[in-house]
Amino acid sequence: MVREVIGIRCAAALLAASLGACRLEPPDPASQAAAILRKHPSGFSDQLAALDALAAREVAALEPDMVPPQRVSLAESLFAYSARLKPAFAAASAAPDSDSVRIAALNAFIFDSLALLPLDADTGLAATVPSLALARRKGNCVALTLIYLGLGQALDVPLVPVFLPGHLCLRLRRGPVARNIETLRGGIARTDSFYRETFTLGKRPWYSLADARPNQALAALVFNLGNARRFHGDTRAAADEYRLVEEALPGFPEALGNQGVCLWLRGDSAGAKAKFTAALAGDSLSAPALRNLGLFSGR
């Protein structure tokens, strides 16, 4: 009987030890982002809400001072905003140029009613997360573009993202008719030629001014997730997120270049050089890639 008690105690101790050793770690944000982007590829609104929540949690973990105490979920905000906009959009259907009326209503709502302040130079993660932009009343081009796209999905406005070097803008596309929307300037219209000249796109072949899919804009938020993780020293997770961005946007020079930085920091100079070279193939004016590739001169 004594042996049985001792045996039971030993078994209990071993079980406790094994459970402690197998304690589950929190899911990695990079793997969570991958699950969001790869699941339900046509469900943009659900993907946006899930990725926004993930990014907001990361901001809370990395920069808690950037998260306001009161914040409404993005899904709730977009639902409430679209309900407020529907009467104006219904009335716009009778206008000769109904899409222009709808865009004017969207612009007025976002920049006047919500009083969102566009941030030109803030590339921090908090400025990128739509729900935080709404709570803080300011956001960069990524946050603003995602808010427009979320409202466009709810209100049946055919908006698509357009990728530029270090920038994201919008286009309303209905058949052959297109209108560019510059969120950093209150939603004004910009011509394709303006973007070609301003960003010197002739020397940046990846940036073709083509329509991207709405869910590809989510990759811009994942890209800034990677930047935040790299800034805080987690190059492994950052590299995972940059690879996820490249999966969504094949050949995206900024993701390739930042993957190269992560490889360099982890001692893989050959891999880093290949990524910097690939980044320059898509953007010959990429200052970071040119600077980083210069590290190999004379080797």
Buried (B, 14 or more C-beta within 10 A) or exposed (E): EEEEEEEEEEEEEEEEEEEEEEEEEEEBBBEBBBEBBEEEEEBBBEBBBBBBBBBBBBBBEBBEEBBEEEBEEBBEBBEEBBEEBEEBBEEBEEEEEBBBBBBBBBBBBBBEEBEBEBBEEBBBBBBBBBBBBBBBEBBBBBBBBBBBBBBBBBBEBBBBBBBBBEBBBBBBBEEEEBBBBBBBBBBEEBEEEEBBEEBEBEEBEBBEBEBBEBBBBBBBBBBBBBBBBBEBEBBBBBBBBBBBBBBBBEBBBBBBBBBBBBBBBEEBBEBBBBBBBBBBBBBBBBEBBBEBBEEBEEE
